[in-house]
Amino acid sequence: MSTSPVRVEPRAVRVTFAEDGFTVHLSDGRALFMPHVYSARLAGATPEQRAEYELIGRGMGIHWPQIDEDLSVAGLLRG
């Protein structure tokens, strides 16, 4: 009997911000830097609006309630 390896998708654990973009820190130790222009809503948001985010789906996504923006970790990994 053979078994398939269990595939565990990395999840976001926190987000940090810089003037020109944001970094998503993942559960597997990686960090993804994305420029704000990756999302038109994030590009047009104030620093205060960007800083207010929620991890959703136990870290599978990020939600910014003030600008109604959602990004998935899988989508960020695909670019």
C-alpha positions as CSV (number, residue, x, y, z in Angstrom):
1,M,0.0,0.0,0.0
2,S,1.4,3.4,-0.9
3,T,0.5,6.7,0.5
4,S,0.6,10.2,-1.0
5,P,2.5,12.9,0.8
6,V,0.3,15.4,2.5
7,R,0.7,18.7,0.8
8,V,0.5,21.6,3.2
9,E,0.0,25.1,1.7
10,P,1.9,27.9,3.4
11,R,-0.3,30.4,5.2
12,A,0.2,34.1,6.0
13,V,1.2,34.7,9.6
14,R,1.6,38.5,9.4
15,V,1.9,41.4,7.0
16,T,4.4,44.3,7.3
17,F,4.5,47.5,5.3
18,A,7.0,49.7,3.7
19,E,6.5,52.9,1.7
20,D,6.6,51.1,-1.7
21,G,5.0,47.7,-0.8
22,F,4.1,45.1,1.7
23,T,5.7,41.8,2.9
24,V,3.6,38.7,3.6
25,H,5.4,36.5,6.1
26,L,4.5,32.8,5.6
27,S,4.2,29.9,8.0
28,D,7.0,28.1,6.2
29,G,9.5,30.9,6.9
30,R,9.4,32.6,3.5
31,A,8.5,36.2,3.0
32,L,6.9,37.7,-0.1
33,F,7.4,41.3,-1.0
34,M,4.7,42.8,-3.2
35,P,4.7,46.4,-4.5
36,H,1.5,48.3,-3.6
37,V,0.7,48.5,-7.3
38,Y,0.1,44.8,-7.3
39,S,-3.4,45.9,-6.2
40,A,-5.0,49.1,-7.4
41,R,-6.9,49.3,-4.1
42,L,-3.8,49.0,-2.0
43,A,-2.0,51.5,-4.3
44,G,-4.7,54.1,-3.7
45,A,-5.1,53.4,0.1
46,T,-3.6,55.5,2.9
47,P,-0.9,53.9,5.1
48,E,-3.5,53.7,7.9
49,Q,-5.9,51.8,5.6
50,R,-3.2,49.4,4.5
51,A,-2.2,48.7,8.1
52,E,-5.6,47.6,9.1
53,Y,-5.8,44.0,7.7
54,E,-7.2,40.7,8.8
55,L,-5.8,37.2,8.1
56,I,-8.7,35.1,6.8
57,G,-9.2,31.4,6.3
58,R,-6.6,30.7,9.0
59,G,-4.0,32.6,6.9
60,M,-5.0,31.5,3.4
61,G,-5.8,35.1,2.6
62,I,-5.6,38.7,3.7
63,H,-8.5,41.1,3.9
64,W,-8.4,44.9,4.2
65,P,-11.8,45.9,5.5
66,Q,-11.5,49.7,4.9
67,I,-10.8,49.3,1.2
68,D,-12.7,46.0,0.7
69,E,-9.7,44.2,-0.8
70,D,-8.9,40.4,-0.5
71,L,-5.7,38.7,-1.6
72,S,-5.0,35.0,-1.4
73,V,-1.6,33.6,-0.5
74,A,-1.9,31.1,-3.4
75,G,-2.4,34.0,-5.8
76,L,0.5,36.0,-4.3
77,L,2.7,32.9,-4.7
78,R,1.7,32.6,-8.4
79,G,2.5,36.3,-8.9
